[in-house]
Amino acid sequence: MTAAVARPVEVRREADLRRIRAVLSTVATHAIAIAVALCFLLPLLICLVTSLMTQQQAGTGALWPSPFAWHNFTDVFHDMPFARDLWNTVLYAGLSTIGVLLSSVPVAYALARMSWRGREVTFMVVLATMMIPAQVTSLPLYVVFSQLGWVDSLKPLIIPSFFGDAFSIFLLRQFFLTIPSELTEAAKVDGAADWRILRSVVIPISKPAIAAVGLFAFLYAWNDFYNPLLYTGNSSTSQTLAVGLTTLAKSSHQNAYQLQMAASIIFLAPILVLFFFAQKVFVEGVTLTGVKG
């Protein structure tokens, strides 16, 4: 009877030991990856913890908030034009992404699937524009936009995106080249023109690549600091959130580290949520655009 009771106890103990060994083995196998991930996550964790502190705790270098100051996330809306800057950022990122997709998809199709004189030269010119630093073209573009009366507004940030983006055109062209020519040739035999082939055949097949390009464009516009500072830095109504955060750091709240961290967390949250839900499409699109050169 005693031996029968002791056997299940030993079995459970051996099972527990096997689970512990499996966990330790997994940690040891991924130790380097875990260490690197912690290095990348540490600044974000410090930012999140500081955003929940009182001003006194944030100024003394405390490691943990006590009590939790959740009101910091609402205070930023009262102490700075946070809602207006957030809306300007949404407008800039959303409309410029639409512009990039509307203009880059047809250009990429023409460079990949249509035969016309000068196609390769045009593609080389598009690639060459990617090598030009943005700072080189800033002065002439600023003069042009100033003559048009667009400075101190969102127009210089949004309208140029409707005229194509070299990087997006390159990625989409690489994906369009992987589409079997039999599909487009069959559509031409049925009497479809290039515009209908693009709309009915190419775009439905290319949704992962188009989604990846859209995400790239949105992330660039959301995190862009240089162009909003150049064109809207002196405006009291057209600033984006990236510029607004620097204004908060230089204002009377320069010592309010908890408010600066709370504003940074709110600024970062939409990007993290977007990447979390679109990660599969993002990775799939980037992978597919590199299948064929």
PASEBA-1860 file (N, C-alpha, C; in nm, 3 decimals):
! residues 293
1> MTAAVARP> 0.083/-0.122/0.000/0.000/0.000/0.000/0.086/0.126/0.000 ~ 0.194/0.127/0.084/0.284/0.243/0.093/0.359/0.264/-0.037 ~ 0.404/0.151/-0.098/0.476/0.162/-0.225/0.386/0.213/-0.336 ~ 0.255/0.175/-0.334/0.161/0.220/-0.437/0.138/0.369/-0.429 ~ 0.138/0.428/-0.304/0.118/0.573/-0.287/0.244/0.649/-0.326 ~ 0.361/0.591/-0.295/0.487/0.661/-0.322/0.517/0.670/-0.471 ~ 0.470/0.572/-0.550/0.501/0.572/-0.694/0.446/0.695/-0.767 ~ 0.315/0.734/-0.748/0.266/0.855/-0.816/0.343/0.980/-0.775
9> VEVRREAD> 0.385/0.987/-0.648/0.462/1.104/-0.603/0.595/1.112/-0.678 ~ 0.660/0.998/-0.694/0.787/0.997/-0.768/0.767/1.032/-0.915 ~ 0.655/0.983/-0.971/0.627/1.014/-1.112/0.608/1.164/-1.132 ~ 0.530/1.226/-1.038/0.508/1.371/-1.050/0.638/1.447/-1.034 ~ 0.722/1.399/-0.939/0.851/1.468/-0.917/0.940/1.460/-1.041 ~ 0.941/1.344/-1.103/1.022/1.330/-1.226/0.967/1.417/-1.339 ~ 0.832/1.427/-1.346/0.773/1.513/-1.449/0.809/1.659/-1.425 ~ 0.805/1.701/-1.296/0.843/1.840/-1.264/0.988/1.866/-1.300
17> LRRIRAVL> 1.075/1.769/-1.271/1.216/1.786/-1.304/1.238/1.796/-1.454 ~ 1.161/1.716/-1.530/1.175/1.722/-1.677/1.131/1.859/-1.729 ~ 1.021/1.914/-1.671/0.975/2.046/-1.716/1.077/2.154/-1.684 ~ 1.138/2.145/-1.562/1.238/2.245/-1.523/1.359/2.237/-1.616 ~ 1.401/2.111/-1.648/1.516/2.095/-1.738/1.483/2.152/-1.876 ~ 1.358/2.130/-1.921/1.319/2.181/-2.054/1.321/2.333/-2.056 ~ 1.271/2.397/-1.947/1.271/2.544/-1.942/1.414/2.598/-1.939 ~ 1.499/2.536/-1.854/1.639/2.581/-1.846/1.710/2.561/-1.979
25> STVATHAI> 1.679/2.450/-2.049/1.741/2.426/-2.179/1.698/2.531/-2.281 ~ 1.568/2.566/-2.277/1.519/2.669/-2.369/1.584/2.804/-2.341 ~ 1.595/2.840/-2.213/1.658/2.968/-2.176/1.804/2.969/-2.219 ~ 1.875/2.856/-2.198/2.016/2.850/-2.237/2.033/2.859/-2.388 ~ 1.940/2.796/-2.463/1.950/2.798/-2.609/1.930/2.939/-2.664 ~ 1.835/3.012/-2.600/1.803/3.146/-2.652/1.861/3.256/-2.563 ~ 1.965/3.226/-2.489/2.020/3.324/-2.394/2.066/3.451/-2.465 ~ 2.136/3.436/-2.575/2.188/3.554/-2.646/2.072/3.637/-2.701
33> AIAVALCF> 1.972/3.569/-2.761/1.857/3.642/-2.816/1.781/3.715/-2.706 ~ 1.765/3.649/-2.588/1.696/3.713/-2.476/1.774/3.835/-2.426 ~ 1.907/3.822/-2.418/1.989/3.934/-2.371/1.980/4.052/-2.467 ~ 1.985/4.025/-2.599/1.974/4.132/-2.699/1.837/4.198/-2.693 ~ 1.731/4.114/-2.677/1.595/4.169/-2.670/1.580/4.260/-2.548 ~ 1.637/4.218/-2.434/1.629/4.302/-2.314/1.701/4.435/-2.334 ~ 1.815/4.432/-2.406/1.888/4.557/-2.433/1.802/4.654/-2.513 ~ 1.725/4.600/-2.612/1.640/4.686/-2.693/1.516/4.733/-2.615
41> LLPLLICL> 1.466/4.645/-2.526/1.343/4.678/-2.453/1.369/4.768/-2.333 ~ 1.495/4.771/-2.283/1.523/4.847/-2.161/1.487/4.995/-2.172 ~ 1.525/5.066/-2.280/1.484/5.208/-2.290/1.332/5.226/-2.289 ~ 1.261/5.134/-2.357/1.115/5.145/-2.359/1.057/5.121/-2.220 ~ 1.112/5.025/-2.145/1.064/4.998/-2.009/1.091/5.117/-1.917 ~ 1.210/5.177/-1.930/1.241/5.296/-1.848/1.144/5.409/-1.881 ~ 1.114/5.426/-2.010/1.020/5.530/-2.053/0.881/5.505/-1.995 ~ 0.836/5.379/-1.999/0.704/5.345/-1.948/0.696/5.364/-1.798
49> VTSLMTQQ> 0.798/5.319/-1.725/0.798/5.332/-1.579/0.801/5.479/-1.538 ~ 0.885/5.559/-1.605/0.895/5.701/-1.572/0.764/5.774/-1.600 ~ 0.692/5.731/-1.703/0.566/5.798/-1.738/0.460/5.780/-1.631 ~ 0.478/5.682/-1.542/0.380/5.655/-1.437/0.424/5.712/-1.302 ~ 0.533/5.789/-1.298/0.582/5.847/-1.173/0.527/5.987/-1.153 ~ 0.535/6.035/-1.029/0.511/6.176/-1.003/0.635/6.255/-1.043 ~ 0.623/6.388/-1.052/0.738/6.469/-1.093/0.853/6.456/-0.994 ~ 0.820/6.444/-0.864/0.926/6.431/-0.763/1.001/6.300/-0.779
57> QAGTGALW> 0.927/6.189/-0.805/0.992/6.060/-0.823/1.076/6.059/-0.950 ~ 1.022/6.116/-1.058/1.096/6.116/-1.185/1.226/6.195/-1.174 ~ 1.225/6.302/-1.089/1.344/6.385/-1.074/1.450/6.324/-0.986 ~ 1.410/6.228/-0.901/1.508/6.168/-0.809/1.563/6.035/-0.858 ~ 1.523/5.992/-0.978/1.576/5.868/-1.033/1.522/5.744/-0.968 ~ 1.397/5.748/-0.920/1.336/5.629/-0.860/1.321/5.518/-0.964 ~ 1.326/5.395/-0.918/1.320/5.281/-1.010/1.178/5.230/-1.032 ~ 1.085/5.265/-0.941/0.949/5.213/-0.954/0.851/5.319/-0.905
65> PSPFAWHN> 0.743/5.344/-0.977/0.647/5.447/-0.935/0.568/5.403/-0.813 ~ 0.552/5.493/-0.716/0.471/5.465/-0.597/0.423/5.598/-0.540 ~ 0.297/5.636/-0.558/0.191/5.561/-0.628/0.201/5.578/-0.780 ~ 0.118/5.506/-0.852/0.115/5.517/-0.998/0.039/5.644/-1.037 ~ 0.104/5.729/-1.115/0.044/5.857/-1.156/-0.015/5.842/-1.297 ~ -0.130/5.777/-1.304/-0.193/5.754/-1.435/-0.239/5.884/-1.500 ~ -0.257/5.989/-1.416/-0.308/6.115/-1.471/-0.207/6.183/-1.565 ~ -0.082/6.133/-1.566/0.017/6.194/-1.657/-0.029/6.183/-1.803
73> FTDVFHDM> -0.100/6.074/-1.836/-0.142/6.053/-1.975/-0.257/6.147/-2.015 ~ -0.329/6.201/-1.918/-0.432/6.301/-1.950/-0.376/6.443/-1.936 ~ -0.275/6.458/-1.848/-0.217/6.592/-1.829/-0.152/6.644/-1.957 ~ -0.094/6.554/-2.039/-0.026/6.602/-2.161/-0.126/6.667/-2.257 ~ -0.253/6.627/-2.249/-0.353/6.688/-2.336/-0.392/6.827/-2.287 ~ -0.369/6.854/-2.155/-0.402/6.985/-2.100/-0.282/7.081/-2.103 ~ -0.161/7.027/-2.091/-0.043/7.111/-2.079/0.024/7.143/-2.212 ~ -0.021/7.083/-2.322/0.034/7.112/-2.455/-0.076/7.083/-2.557
81> PFARDLWN> -0.067/7.140/-2.678/-0.168/7.112/-2.782/-0.151/6.972/-2.839 ~ -0.160/6.873/-2.751/-0.129/6.736/-2.790/-0.230/6.682/-2.891 ~ -0.359/6.707/-2.867/-0.462/6.655/-2.957/-0.446/6.713/-3.098 ~ -0.415/6.844/-3.107/-0.397/6.906/-3.239/-0.275/6.847/-3.310 ~ -0.163/6.832/-3.238/-0.043/6.775/-3.299/-0.066/6.629/-3.341 ~ -0.141/6.556/-3.260/-0.171/6.416/-3.294/-0.256/6.408/-3.421 ~ -0.355/6.497/-3.433/-0.439/6.500/-3.552/-0.358/6.535/-3.676 ~ -0.266/6.634/-3.662/-0.179/6.670/-3.775/-0.091/6.552/-3.817
89> TVLYAGLS> -0.044/6.476/-3.719/0.040/6.360/-3.751/-0.042/6.253/-3.824 ~ -0.166/6.232/-3.778/-0.253/6.133/-3.845/-0.281/6.177/-3.988 ~ -0.307/6.307/-4.009/-0.330/6.358/-4.144/-0.207/6.337/-4.232 ~ -0.092/6.375/-4.182/0.033/6.363/-4.258/0.061/6.217/-4.293 ~ 0.055/6.128/-4.194/0.088/5.987/-4.219/-0.017/5.920/-4.308 ~ -0.145/5.946/-4.280/-0.251/5.879/-4.356/-0.258/5.925/-4.501 ~ -0.261/6.057/-4.523/-0.275/6.108/-4.660/-0.149/6.083/-4.744 ~ -0.031/6.095/-4.682/0.091/6.070/-4.759/0.102/5.921/-4.796
97> TIGVLLSS> 0.054/5.832/-4.710/0.054/5.689/-4.744/-0.039/5.662/-4.862 ~ -0.158/5.723/-4.860/-0.250/5.708/-4.974/-0.185/5.762/-5.101 ~ -0.119/5.877/-5.090/-0.054/5.935/-5.207/0.055/5.847/-5.263 ~ 0.137/5.790/-5.174/0.246/5.702/-5.219/0.191/5.581/-5.294 ~ 0.086/5.521/-5.241/0.030/5.401/-5.306/-0.036/5.436/-5.439 ~ -0.114/5.544/-5.443/-0.184/5.580/-5.567/-0.087/5.614/-5.679 ~ 0.026/5.673/-5.646/0.120/5.715/-5.750/0.225/5.608/-5.782 ~ 0.266/5.529/-5.683/0.376/5.436/-5.704/0.332/5.307/-5.773
105> VPVAYALA> 0.210/5.260/-5.747/0.165/5.134/-5.807/0.160/5.142/-5.959 ~ 0.097/5.244/-6.021/0.096/5.250/-6.168/0.236/5.265/-6.228 ~ 0.323/5.345/-6.162/0.459/5.363/-6.214/0.536/5.231/-6.209 ~ 0.523/5.159/-6.099/0.593/5.030/-6.087/0.542/4.931/-6.190 ~ 0.411/4.933/-6.218/0.356/4.843/-6.320/0.412/4.877/-6.458 ~ 0.419/5.008/-6.488/0.473/5.048/-6.618/0.620/5.009/-6.633 ~ 0.696/5.013/-6.525/0.838/4.976/-6.531/0.859/4.825/-6.532 ~ 0.760/4.749/-6.488/0.779/4.604/-6.478/0.710/4.526/-6.589
113> RMSWRGRE> 0.590/4.568/-6.630/0.509/4.484/-6.719/0.482/4.543/-6.855 ~ 0.515/4.669/-6.877/0.487/4.732/-7.006/0.618/4.751/-7.083 ~ 0.610/4.735/-7.215/0.729/4.753/-7.301/0.721/4.889/-7.368 ~ 0.818/4.973/-7.343/0.821/5.106/-7.405/0.966/5.155/-7.407 ~ 0.995/5.240/-7.504/1.131/5.290/-7.523/1.171/5.378/-7.403 ~ 1.291/5.350/-7.352/1.342/5.429/-7.240/1.302/5.375/-7.103 ~ 1.243/5.256/-7.100/1.197/5.203/-6.971/1.314/5.178/-6.875 ~ 1.421/5.114/-6.925/1.534/5.084/-6.838/1.605/5.210/-6.792
121> VTFMVVLA> 1.616/5.308/-6.883/1.681/5.434/-6.846/1.599/5.505/-6.738 ~ 1.467/5.504/-6.756/1.380/5.567/-6.656/1.394/5.498/-6.521 ~ 1.404/5.364/-6.522/1.420/5.292/-6.396/1.554/5.329/-6.330 ~ 1.660/5.343/-6.410/1.789/5.384/-6.354/1.781/5.523/-6.292 ~ 1.706/5.613/-6.356/1.690/5.748/-6.301/1.614/5.743/-6.168 ~ 1.510/5.658/-6.163/1.435/5.643/-6.037/1.526/5.590/-5.927 ~ 1.609/5.490/-5.959/1.703/5.438/-5.860/1.805/5.544/-5.817 ~ 1.850/5.624/-5.913/1.950/5.726/-5.881/1.896/5.830/-5.783
129> TMMIPAQV> 1.766/5.860/-5.791/1.709/5.958/-5.698/1.713/5.909/-5.553 ~ 1.722/5.775/-5.535/1.730/5.722/-5.399/1.866/5.751/-5.336 ~ 1.967/5.779/-5.419/2.101/5.802/-5.368/2.124/5.948/-5.328 ~ 2.030/6.037/-5.361/2.048/6.179/-5.332/2.004/6.206/-5.188 ~ 2.092/6.259/-5.102/2.051/6.290/-4.964/1.941/6.395/-4.962 ~ 1.849/6.380/-4.869/1.736/6.473/-4.861/1.782/6.615/-4.833 ~ 1.896/6.629/-4.762/1.944/6.762/-4.728/1.986/6.841/-4.852 ~ 2.026/6.768/-4.960/2.072/6.836/-5.083/1.956/6.908/-5.151
137> TSLPLYVV> 1.839/6.847/-5.149/1.723/6.905/-5.218/1.637/6.992/-5.127 ~ 1.674/7.003/-5.000/1.589/7.076/-4.906/1.577/7.224/-4.943 ~ 1.690/7.288/-4.976/1.687/7.433/-5.003/1.604/7.466/-5.127 ~ 1.631/7.403/-5.244/1.547/7.437/-5.361/1.399/7.404/-5.339 ~ 1.371/7.290/-5.270/1.230/7.257/-5.243/1.166/7.359/-5.150 ~ 1.242/7.405/-5.052/1.186/7.505/-4.960/1.153/7.635/-5.033 ~ 1.242/7.674/-5.128/1.217/7.796/-5.206/1.090/7.780/-5.290 ~ 1.076/7.662/-5.354/0.957/7.637/-5.437/0.831/7.641/-5.353
145> FSQLGWVD> 0.831/7.570/-5.241/0.712/7.566/-5.155/0.683/7.704/-5.094 ~ 0.790/7.780/-5.067/0.770/7.914/-5.014/0.703/8.004/-5.118 ~ 0.747/7.993/-5.245/0.685/8.071/-5.353/0.538/8.033/-5.373 ~ 0.507/7.905/-5.348/0.369/7.860/-5.361/0.283/7.895/-5.239 ~ 0.348/7.944/-5.134/0.273/7.980/-5.013/0.232/7.860/-4.929 ~ 0.307/7.749/-4.942/0.271/7.627/-4.870/0.343/7.613/-4.736 ~ 0.448/7.693/-4.711/0.524/7.680/-4.587/0.433/7.715/-4.468 ~ 0.458/7.652/-4.354/0.375/7.664/-4.234/0.239/7.597/-4.251
153> SLKPLIIP> 0.235/7.499/-4.340/0.115/7.417/-4.354/0.159/7.272/-4.379 ~ 0.062/7.181/-4.387/0.095/7.040/-4.411/0.110/7.009/-4.560 ~ 0.085/7.106/-4.648/0.089/7.079/-4.793/0.226/7.029/-4.840 ~ 0.339/7.090/-4.797/0.470/7.038/-4.846/0.499/6.895/-4.801 ~ 0.430/6.849/-4.697/0.452/6.713/-4.646/0.365/6.612/-4.718 ~ 0.246/6.652/-4.760/0.148/6.557/-4.814/0.148/6.554/-4.966 ~ 0.139/6.670/-5.030/0.118/6.675/-5.176/0.232/6.608/-5.255 ~ 0.361/6.627/-5.222/0.467/6.559/-5.300/0.455/6.407/-5.301
161> SFFGDAFS> 0.392/6.348/-5.200/0.379/6.202/-5.197/0.289/6.150/-5.309 ~ 0.203/6.237/-5.365/0.115/6.195/-5.474/0.189/6.192/-5.608 ~ 0.319/6.223/-5.608/0.398/6.219/-5.731/0.501/6.106/-5.729 ~ 0.479/6.006/-5.644/0.564/5.887/-5.646/0.675/5.891/-5.544 ~ 0.717/5.772/-5.502/0.827/5.756/-5.409/0.921/5.650/-5.466 ~ 1.048/5.685/-5.481/1.143/5.597/-5.550/1.156/5.461/-5.482 ~ 1.166/5.460/-5.350/1.182/5.334/-5.277/1.059/5.245/-5.294 ~ 0.940/5.303/-5.286/0.817/5.226/-5.303/0.806/5.172/-5.445
169> IFLLRQFF> 0.840/5.254/-5.544/0.836/5.209/-5.683/0.931/5.091/-5.704 ~ 1.050/5.099/-5.646/1.147/4.991/-5.660/1.095/4.860/-5.600 ~ 1.041/4.865/-5.477/0.990/4.744/-5.413/0.874/4.683/-5.491 ~ 0.780/4.766/-5.536/0.665/4.715/-5.609/0.706/4.658/-5.745 ~ 0.800/4.724/-5.812/0.847/4.671/-5.941/0.908/4.533/-5.924 ~ 0.987/4.515/-5.819/1.049/4.384/-5.796/0.943/4.276/-5.775 ~ 0.834/4.310/-5.707/0.728/4.210/-5.687/0.651/4.185/-5.816 ~ 0.620/4.293/-5.891/0.545/4.276/-6.015/0.620/4.187/-6.115
177> LTIPSELT> 0.752/4.188/-6.110/0.832/4.104/-6.200/0.814/3.955/-6.170 ~ 0.774/3.922/-6.047/0.757/3.781/-6.010/0.622/3.725/-6.055 ~ 0.531/3.808/-6.099/0.399/3.761/-6.143/0.415/3.692/-6.278 ~ 0.365/3.570/-6.294/0.379/3.499/-6.423/0.322/3.580/-6.539 ~ 0.398/3.588/-6.647/0.354/3.666/-6.763/0.230/3.604/-6.829 ~ 0.209/3.472/-6.805/0.092/3.407/-6.865/-0.039/3.471/-6.819 ~ -0.040/3.519/-6.695/-0.163/3.581/-6.643/-0.196/3.710/-6.718 ~ -0.095/3.796/-6.733/-0.121/3.923/-6.802/-0.142/3.902/-6.951
185> EAAKVDGA> -0.071/3.805/-7.010/-0.090/3.779/-7.153/-0.230/3.726/-7.179 ~ -0.280/3.638/-7.090/-0.416/3.587/-7.106/-0.519/3.699/-7.097 ~ -0.495/3.794/-7.008/-0.588/3.908/-6.996/-0.584/3.994/-7.123 ~ -0.464/4.010/-7.182/-0.454/4.088/-7.306/-0.527/4.019/-7.420 ~ -0.517/3.884/-7.424/-0.588/3.808/-7.528/-0.738/3.828/-7.516 ~ -0.785/3.842/-7.392/-0.928/3.865/-7.370/-0.970/4.008/-7.398 ~ -0.873/4.093/-7.438/-0.907/4.230/-7.475/-0.892/4.332/-7.363 ~ -0.831/4.293/-7.252/-0.815/4.387/-7.140/-0.700/4.483/-7.167
193> ADWRILRS> -0.721/4.610/-7.137/-0.615/4.710/-7.149/-0.525/4.705/-7.026 ~ -0.415/4.779/-7.032/-0.318/4.775/-6.921/-0.381/4.820/-6.789 ~ -0.465/4.925/-6.795/-0.526/4.974/-6.671/-0.613/4.867/-6.607 ~ -0.690/4.795/-6.690/-0.777/4.689/-6.636/-0.695/4.571/-6.585 ~ -0.584/4.539/-6.655/-0.496/4.431/-6.608/-0.437/4.466/-6.471 ~ -0.395/4.593/-6.458/-0.340/4.636/-6.329/-0.445/4.626/-6.219 ~ -0.567/4.672/-6.248/-0.672/4.677/-6.146/-0.729/4.540/-6.114 ~ -0.744/4.453/-6.216/-0.815/4.326/-6.195/-0.723/4.206/-6.174
201> VVIPISKP> -0.598/4.215/-6.219/-0.508/4.100/-6.210/-0.390/4.127/-6.117 ~ -0.317/4.236/-6.142/-0.192/4.260/-6.070/-0.217/4.301/-5.925 ~ -0.305/4.399/-5.903/-0.326/4.449/-5.766/-0.380/4.340/-5.673 ~ -0.482/4.259/-5.712/-0.526/4.152/-5.621/-0.417/4.053/-5.583 ~ -0.327/4.023/-5.678/-0.218/3.929/-5.648/-0.114/3.994/-5.557 ~ -0.100/4.125/-5.568/0.011/4.196/-5.502/-0.028/4.258/-5.368 ~ -0.138/4.216/-5.309/-0.182/4.279/-5.184/-0.076/4.275/-5.074 ~ -0.003/4.162/-5.051/0.100/4.164/-4.945/0.209/4.268/-4.971
209> AIAAVGLF> 0.255/4.279/-5.096/0.361/4.376/-5.127/0.308/4.519/-5.113 ~ 0.186/4.544/-5.159/0.129/4.679/-5.147/0.108/4.715/-5.000 ~ 0.064/4.617/-4.919/0.047/4.642/-4.775/0.181/4.674/-4.710 ~ 0.287/4.603/-4.749/0.420/4.629/-4.691/0.468/4.769/-4.729 ~ 0.448/4.808/-4.854/0.489/4.942/-4.897/0.408/5.049/-4.824 ~ 0.278/5.024/-4.805/0.196/5.118/-4.730/0.243/5.133/-4.586 ~ 0.281/5.022/-4.524/0.331/5.028/-4.386/0.463/5.104/-4.379 ~ 0.551/5.080/-4.476/0.677/5.155/-4.481/0.650/5.305/-4.490
217> AFLYAWND> 0.559/5.344/-4.579/0.530/5.486/-4.599/0.468/5.546/-4.473 ~ 0.376/5.471/-4.409/0.311/5.523/-4.288/0.412/5.540/-4.174 ~ 0.498/5.439/-4.154/0.599/5.448/-4.047/0.694/5.563/-4.071 ~ 0.735/5.583/-4.197/0.828/5.694/-4.227/0.763/5.828/-4.193 ~ 0.638/5.846/-4.238/0.571/5.974/-4.215/0.544/5.996/-4.067 ~ 0.503/5.890/-3.996/0.471/5.905/-3.853/0.595/5.945/-3.773 ~ 0.710/5.887/-3.804/0.832/5.914/-3.729/0.914/6.029/-3.787 ~ 0.870/6.085/-3.899/0.947/6.190/-3.966/0.958/6.313/-3.875
225> FYNPLLYT> 1.079/6.361/-3.857/1.102/6.481/-3.777/1.158/6.595/-3.861 ~ 1.246/6.560/-3.957/1.319/6.663/-4.031/1.224/6.751/-4.115 ~ 1.142/6.688/-4.197/1.055/6.766/-4.286/0.948/6.846/-4.210 ~ 0.880/6.787/-4.110/0.786/6.870/-4.033/0.853/6.987/-3.963 ~ 0.977/6.966/-3.913/1.048/7.076/-3.847/1.081/7.185/-3.948 ~ 1.118/7.146/-4.072/1.156/7.243/-4.175/1.038/7.326/-4.222 ~ 0.924/7.260/-4.244/0.811/7.329/-4.308/0.704/7.377/-4.210 ~ 0.697/7.317/-4.091/0.593/7.358/-3.996/0.649/7.398/-3.860
233> GNSSTSQT> 0.782/7.409/-3.850/0.845/7.437/-3.720/0.805/7.572/-3.662 ~ 0.772/7.670/-3.749/0.734/7.803/-3.701/0.582/7.823/-3.697 ~ 0.508/7.719/-3.730/0.362/7.730/-3.732/0.305/7.696/-3.594 ~ 0.201/7.767/-3.555/0.137/7.740/-3.427/0.019/7.644/-3.442 ~ -0.012/7.606/-3.567/-0.129/7.519/-3.588/-0.098/7.393/-3.668 ~ 0.017/7.384/-3.733/0.044/7.272/-3.825/0.155/7.180/-3.777 ~ 0.200/7.195/-3.654/0.307/7.108/-3.605/0.260/6.963/-3.594 ~ 0.352/6.873/-3.620/0.322/6.731/-3.596/0.372/6.693/-3.456
241> LAVGLTTL> 0.338/6.572/-3.415/0.369/6.531/-3.278/0.520/6.517/-3.255 ~ 0.593/6.475/-3.360/0.738/6.460/-3.345/0.803/6.594/-3.310 ~ 0.757/6.703/-3.372/0.808/6.836/-3.341/0.752/6.884/-3.208 ~ 0.626/6.851/-3.180/0.563/6.893/-3.055/0.633/6.837/-2.932 ~ 0.687/6.716/-2.943/0.758/6.656/-2.829/0.883/6.735/-2.794 ~ 0.955/6.782/-2.895/1.073/6.864/-2.867/1.034/6.998/-2.807 ~ 0.919/7.052/-2.851/0.870/7.178/-2.793/0.838/7.160/-2.646 ~ 0.779/7.044/-2.612/0.747/7.015/-2.471/0.874/7.007/-2.387
249> AKSSHQNA> 0.979/6.948/-2.444/1.105/6.933/-2.370/1.175/7.067/-2.348 ~ 1.145/7.168/-2.435/1.211/7.298/-2.423/1.125/7.402/-2.354 ~ 1.000/7.366/-2.321/0.908/7.464/-2.263/0.925/7.468/-2.112 ~ 0.824/7.524/-2.044/0.828/7.531/-1.898/0.821/7.392/-1.834 ~ 0.791/7.289/-1.916/0.785/7.153/-1.865/0.914/7.075/-1.891 ~ 1.026/7.147/-1.909/1.150/7.077/-1.943/1.197/6.986/-1.831 ~ 1.155/7.012/-1.707/1.191/6.924/-1.597/1.082/6.824/-1.564 ~ 0.971/6.829/-1.636/0.861/6.734/-1.613/0.886/6.610/-1.697
257> YQLQMAAS> 0.982/6.528/-1.654/1.021/6.411/-1.732/0.906/6.312/-1.745 ~ 0.819/6.306/-1.641/0.708/6.211/-1.646/0.611/6.248/-1.758 ~ 0.589/6.379/-1.783/0.500/6.420/-1.892/0.565/6.392/-2.028 ~ 0.694/6.416/-2.038/0.764/6.389/-2.165/0.760/6.239/-2.197 ~ 0.778/6.155/-2.095/0.773/6.011/-2.120/0.631/5.966/-2.153 ~ 0.530/6.022/-2.086/0.391/5.987/-2.116/0.355/6.026/-2.259 ~ 0.399/6.146/-2.302/0.372/6.189/-2.439/0.443/6.097/-2.539 ~ 0.564/6.053/-2.504/0.638/5.963/-2.594/0.569/5.827/-2.607
265> IIFLAPIL> 0.514/5.777/-2.494/0.443/5.649/-2.498/0.319/5.659/-2.587 ~ 0.244/5.769/-2.573/0.124/5.788/-2.657/0.164/5.799/-2.803 ~ 0.276/5.868/-2.831/0.325/5.882/-2.968/0.365/5.747/-3.026 ~ 0.419/5.661/-2.941/0.470/5.531/-2.987/0.360/5.425/-2.999 ~ 0.254/5.439/-2.920/0.152/5.334/-2.911/0.089/5.297/-3.046 ~ 0.045/5.394/-3.129/-0.017/5.353/-3.256/0.077/5.272/-3.345 ~ 0.207/5.303/-3.343/0.302/5.229/-3.425/0.314/5.084/-3.376 ~ 0.320/5.067/-3.243/0.331/4.932/-3.188/0.206/4.850/-3.217
273> VLFFFAQK> 0.089/4.912/-3.203/-0.037/4.841/-3.231/-0.045/4.804/-3.379 ~ -0.008/4.898/-3.466/-0.011/4.871/-3.610/0.083/4.757/-3.646 ~ 0.203/4.758/-3.593/0.300/4.654/-3.625/0.255/4.519/-3.568 ~ 0.192/4.520/-3.448/0.148/4.396/-3.385/0.043/4.326/-3.473 ~ -0.054/4.404/-3.523/-0.161/4.343/-3.602/-0.119/4.317/-3.748 ~ -0.021/4.392/-3.799/0.017/4.378/-3.939/0.152/4.310/-3.956 ~ 0.203/4.249/-3.850/0.337/4.190/-3.857/0.347/4.083/-3.965 ~ 0.245/3.997/-3.974/0.249/3.887/-4.071/0.251/3.941/-4.213
281> VFVEGVTL> 0.163/4.038/-4.242/0.159/4.098/-4.376/0.288/4.172/-4.406 ~ 0.342/4.241/-4.303/0.464/4.318/-4.319/0.581/4.227/-4.358 ~ 0.601/4.119/-4.282/0.712/4.027/-4.309/0.692/3.955/-4.442 ~ 0.568/3.913/-4.469/0.540/3.843/-4.594/0.565/3.933/-4.715 ~ 0.523/4.058/-4.705/0.544/4.151/-4.816/0.689/4.180/-4.841 ~ 0.766/4.201/-4.734/0.909/4.227/-4.750/0.979/4.105/-4.809 ~ 0.939/3.984/-4.768/1.000/3.863/-4.821/0.969/3.847/-4.969 ~ 0.843/3.870/-5.007/0.804/3.850/-5.146/0.870/3.950/-5.239
289> TGVKG> 0.894/4.074/-5.193/0.956/4.173/-5.280/1.102/4.140/-5.308 ~ 1.161/4.046/-5.233/1.299/4.010/-5.256/1.315/3.877/-5.327 ~ 1.204/3.820/-5.379/1.214/3.689/-5.443/1.290/3.697/-5.573 ~ 1.266/3.802/-5.651/1.328/3.811/-5.783/1.380/3.951/-5.808 ~ 1.502/3.962/-5.860/1.559/4.091/-5.886/1.542/4.133/-6.030
END
